[in-house]
């Protein structure tokens, strides 16, 4: 009895034949997906075409862009030169089209690729290419399958375009932050360095190297994320340069938990907040002030606070800055808030506590580990 029951369990472990067929289809589609998520190119077409061929089971399958063959898999490749013309015809119709033998002239008797089914590939409302399925006869089932697979491919290509758009947006936002790095800071830093050239050449050399490292980090091509450790190193360079200018008027306290140094954060996420603290909190005060930066380990999160005891600000003005009001003179406050929310979710934006004459405290919470987020 036990042996019989074990055999039944083994037979039913993967379900019915229909279940197994569904699993095989999903698995094959998953193999094609990574390449297609890179967009429609010759490379991605070559990497995905055999998996699409396996999905459709026809004698041959091809991928084209709007007018050019990108990849072919299967027999009958003597028809490959005809693919661009078929792609143009599909584009003209804008929907799935069946091509009879007269539109696929062939000198090989018994060629199994006498018919072609052409299905358009769309990204949003723009046709970007064609899936061609060649067969001896265009059954209704094969036409429908070609159309369904083309729609799935279009979905993957749309996700690729979304990823590319997101990257372009991120790069534009970082460029905007770089553009807002104060020219006065650059001039003042160079002026401070110059003042030490005669009186303390070693100090001047040290500051010049820090300035070079600061600008190299801020302006280099970078991914969307960096580590807290890298961002803090850049902030320390910035504060060292500002202290060379302010002297004892700028007092800095850093308290960083070592456990959170590897945490991934958006690139140039904290530096603009520290720059704001210096520019709007301390600049213009004869007695200077204090800036405190703390990074704490809070179980699954990292809590970062940047606080100054400067002039403070109007909470309504801060609210407008967080809403990216361009009329507000704030170094990227809305930019940073938006990138934090996009990276980690709506619960992870900036929290700003301030009032006129009461200083300003900016809190940043980030998860220590987040899916898809890595330096």
C-alpha positions in Angstrom: 0.0 0.0 0.0 2.8 2.4 0.9 4.6 1.7 -2.4 1.4 2.3 -4.4 0.7 5.6 -2.5 4.3 6.8 -3.2 3.9 6.1 -6.9 0.6 8.1 -7.0 2.4 11.0 -5.2 5.3 10.9 -7.7 2.9 11.0 -10.6 0.8 13.9 -9.2 3.7 15.9 -7.9 3.8 18.2 -11.0 0.0 18.1 -11.6 -1.7 17.2 -14.8 -0.2 17.2 -18.3 -1.9 20.6 -18.8 -0.1 21.9 -15.6 3.2 20.6 -16.8 2.7 22.2 -20.2 1.9 25.5 -18.5 5.0 25.2 -16.4 7.2 24.6 -19.5 5.7 27.5 -21.3 6.3 29.9 -18.3 9.8 28.6 -17.9 10.6 29.1 -21.6 9.2 32.6 -21.5 11.3 33.4 -18.4 14.4 32.4 -20.3 13.6 34.9 -23.1 12.7 37.7 -20.7 16.1 39.0 -19.5 17.3 39.7 -23.0 14.1 41.4 -24.1 14.3 43.6 -21.0 17.4 45.2 -22.6 15.3 46.5 -25.5 15.0 45.3 -29.1 18.5 45.1 -30.5 20.4 42.5 -32.6 22.1 41.2 -29.4 18.8 40.8 -27.4 17.0 39.3 -30.4 19.8 36.7 -30.9 19.7 35.8 -27.2 15.9 35.5 -27.0 14.9 34.1 -30.5 15.4 30.4 -29.7 13.3 30.6 -26.6 10.5 32.3 -28.7 10.9 29.6 -31.3 10.4 27.0 -28.5 7.3 28.7 -27.4 5.7 28.7 -30.8 7.0 25.3 -32.1 6.9 26.4 -35.8 9.6 25.5 -38.4 11.1 29.0 -38.0 10.8 32.3 -36.1 12.3 35.7 -36.8 12.6 39.0 -35.1 12.9 42.3 -37.0 13.0 46.0 -36.1 10.9 48.3 -38.4 12.8 47.3 -41.5 15.7 45.0 -40.7 16.2 41.4 -39.8 17.6 41.1 -36.3 17.5 37.3 -35.6 16.4 34.0 -37.2 16.0 30.6 -35.7 14.9 27.4 -37.4 15.0 26.0 -40.9 14.2 27.8 -44.2 16.7 30.6 -43.7 16.8 31.2 -47.4 13.6 33.2 -46.6 15.6 35.4 -44.2 16.3 38.1 -46.9 12.5 38.5 -47.3 11.9 39.4 -43.6 12.5 43.2 -43.9 9.9 43.4 -46.7 7.4 41.5 -44.5 8.1 43.8 -41.6 7.4 46.9 -43.7 4.1 45.3 -44.8 3.1 44.5 -41.2 3.9 48.1 -40.2 1.7 49.4 -43.0 -1.2 47.3 -41.7 -0.5 47.8 -38.0 -1.8 44.4 -37.0 -1.1 40.7 -37.4 -1.0 39.7 -41.0 -0.7 36.3 -42.8 1.5 36.2 -45.9 0.6 33.5 -48.5 3.2 31.6 -50.6 3.0 34.1 -53.4 4.5 36.7 -51.0 7.3 34.3 -50.0 8.7 33.1 -53.4 10.7 29.9 -52.9 12.5 27.5 -55.3 12.8 24.7 -52.8 10.1 22.0 -53.3 8.3 21.0 -50.1 9.6 24.0 -48.2 7.9 24.0 -44.7 8.1 27.8 -44.6 5.6 28.6 -47.3 3.5 30.9 -45.1 4.5 33.6 -42.7 2.5 35.2 -39.9 3.7 38.7 -39.0 2.7 40.2 -35.7 3.7 43.8 -34.7 5.7 44.6 -31.6 4.7 47.8 -29.9 6.2 50.0 -27.2 3.4 52.2 -26.0 1.7 53.2 -29.3 4.9 53.0 -31.4 5.6 50.0 -33.5 9.2 49.0 -33.0 9.5 45.6 -34.8 7.9 42.4 -35.9 7.7 38.8 -34.8 7.6 36.5 -37.9 6.4 32.9 -37.6 6.9 30.7 -40.6 5.0 27.5 -41.1 3.6 25.2 -43.8 0.0 26.4 -43.0 -1.3 29.2 -40.9 -3.7 27.5 -38.6 -6.0 29.7 -36.5 -4.3 28.4 -33.3 -0.8 29.4 -34.6 -2.0 32.8 -35.7 -3.5 33.4 -32.2 -0.3 32.1 -30.6 1.9 34.4 -32.7 -0.3 37.3 -31.7 -0.2 36.4 -28.0 3.6 35.9 -28.0 4.1 39.2 -29.8 2.0 41.0 -27.2 4.1 39.4 -24.4 7.3 40.4 -26.2 5.9 44.0 -26.5 5.3 44.0 -22.8 8.9 43.0 -22.1 10.1 45.7 -24.5 7.8 48.3 -22.8 9.4 47.4 -19.4 12.8 47.9 -21.0 11.8 51.3 -22.2 10.4 52.1 -18.7 13.8 51.1 -17.2 15.6 53.2 -19.7 13.3 56.2 -19.0 13.9 55.8 -15.3 17.6 55.8 -15.8 17.4 58.9 -18.0 15.3 60.6 -15.4 17.8 59.7 -12.6 20.7 61.0 -14.7 18.8 64.3 -15.3 18.1 64.7 -11.6 21.7 64.1 -10.7 22.8 66.6 -13.4 20.3 69.1 -11.9 21.9 68.6 -8.4 25.4 69.0 -9.9 24.3 72.2 -11.5 23.1 73.5 -8.2 26.5 73.0 -6.4 27.2 76.6 -5.5 29.8 78.4 -7.7 30.4 80.4 -4.6 31.5 77.3 -2.8 34.0 76.6 -5.6 35.3 80.1 -5.6 35.5 80.3 -1.8 37.2 76.9 -1.5 39.9 77.9 -4.1 40.2 81.2 -2.3 40.7 79.5 1.1 43.3 77.1 -0.5 45.1 80.1 -2.0 45.3 81.8 1.4 47.3 78.9 2.7 49.8 78.6 -0.2 52.3 81.0 1.4 51.6 80.6 5.1 51.0 76.8 5.2 51.9 75.0 1.9 51.3 71.5 3.3 47.8 72.6 4.4 47.1 74.1 1.0 48.2 70.9 -0.7 46.0 68.8 1.6 43.0 71.0 0.9 43.6 71.0 -2.9 43.6 67.2 -2.9 40.4 67.2 -0.9 38.8 69.6 -3.3 39.9 67.4 -6.3 38.4 64.3 -4.6 35.2 66.2 -3.8 34.6 67.4 -7.3 35.6 64.0 -8.7 33.0 62.3 -6.7 30.3 64.9 -7.4 30.8 65.0 -11.1 31.9 61.5 -12.1 29.5 59.2 -13.9 27.9 57.2 -11.3 25.1 54.6 -10.8 21.8 55.5 -9.2 23.0 54.4 -5.8 26.1 54.7 -3.7 27.0 53.5 -0.2 26.5 55.7 2.9 30.3 55.4 3.5 31.1 56.9 0.1 28.6 59.7 0.5 30.0 60.5 4.0 33.5 60.6 2.7 32.4 63.3 0.2 30.6 65.2 2.9 33.7 65.2 5.1 35.7 66.7 2.3 33.0 69.3 1.7 33.0 70.2 5.5 36.8 70.3 5.6 36.9 72.8 2.8 34.2 74.9 4.5 36.0 74.8 7.8 39.2 76.1 6.0 37.1 79.1 5.1 35.0 79.6 8.3 37.7 78.4 10.8 36.4 77.9 14.3 33.0 79.5 13.3 31.9 76.1 11.8 31.8 73.4 14.3 31.0 69.8 13.1 30.0 66.7 14.9 29.8 63.3 13.1 28.5 60.2 14.9 28.2 57.2 12.5 27.4 53.7 13.5 29.8 51.4 11.6 27.0 48.9 10.9 25.2 51.3 8.5 28.3 52.3 6.4 27.4 49.7 3.7 23.8 50.8 3.4 22.8 51.8 -0.2 21.4 55.3 -0.7 20.7 57.4 -3.8 23.8 59.1 -5.1 24.1 62.8 -3.9 21.3 62.2 -1.4 22.9 63.6 1.8 25.5 66.0 0.4 22.9 68.6 -0.7 21.3 68.5 2.8 24.6 69.3 4.4 25.2 72.0 1.9 21.8 73.5 2.8 22.7 73.4 6.5 25.9 75.4 5.8 24.3 77.9 3.3 21.0 78.5 5.0 21.8 77.7 8.6 25.2 79.2 9.3 26.2 81.5 6.5 26.0 85.2 7.5 26.1 84.5 11.3 29.1 86.2 12.9 29.5 83.6 15.6 29.0 80.6 13.1 27.3 77.5 14.4 27.1 73.8 14.9 26.3 71.0 12.3 25.6 67.5 13.6 25.3 64.5 11.4 24.2 61.2 13.0 23.7 57.9 11.3 22.1 55.2 13.5 21.3 51.6 13.2 17.6 51.0 13.8 17.1 47.3 13.3 16.0 47.0 9.6 16.5 50.7 8.9 19.2 53.3 9.0 18.2 56.7 10.5 20.3 59.7 9.3 19.8 63.2 10.8 21.5 66.4 9.8 20.9 69.2 12.2 22.1 72.8 12.5 21.6 75.5 15.1 21.3 78.2 12.6 18.6 80.7 11.6 15.9 78.1 10.9 13.3 78.5 8.2 9.5 79.1 7.6 7.8 75.6 7.6 5.6 76.7 4.7 8.7 77.6 2.6 10.2 74.2 3.4 6.9 72.5 2.3 7.1 74.4 -1.0 10.8 73.4 -1.4 9.9 69.7 -0.9 7.2 70.1 -3.5 10.1 71.2 -5.9 8.9 74.8 -6.1 11.6 76.3 -8.3 11.1 79.8 -6.8 12.6 78.5 -3.5 16.4 78.8 -3.1 17.1 75.3 -1.8 19.9 73.0 -3.0 17.9 70.0 -4.3 15.5 69.5 -1.3 12.6 68.4 -3.5 15.0 66.5 -5.8 16.3 64.4 -2.9 12.9 63.8 -1.4 11.5 62.6 -4.7 14.4 60.2 -5.3 14.2 58.7 -1.8 10.5 58.1 -2.3 11.0 56.6 -5.7 13.8 54.3 -4.5 12.2 53.1 -1.2 8.5 54.0 -1.2 6.3 56.8 0.0 7.2 56.2 3.6 10.8 57.2 3.1 10.8 60.9 2.1 12.5 63.7 4.0 11.2 64.9 7.4 12.2 68.5 8.1 11.7 70.1 11.5 12.4 73.9 11.5 11.1 77.3 12.6 12.5 80.8 12.3 15.3 81.1 14.9 15.1 77.5 15.9 17.6 75.8 13.6 16.8 72.9 11.2 16.8 69.2 11.6 16.4 66.9 8.5 15.8 63.2 9.1 16.3 60.5 6.4 15.2 56.9 7.0 16.3 54.3 4.5 15.9 50.5 4.7 19.2 48.7 5.3 18.2 46.2 2.5 15.8 46.9 -0.3 15.0 44.8 -3.4 16.7 46.0 -6.5 18.8 48.7 -4.6 22.5 48.2 -4.7 25.5 50.5 -5.1 
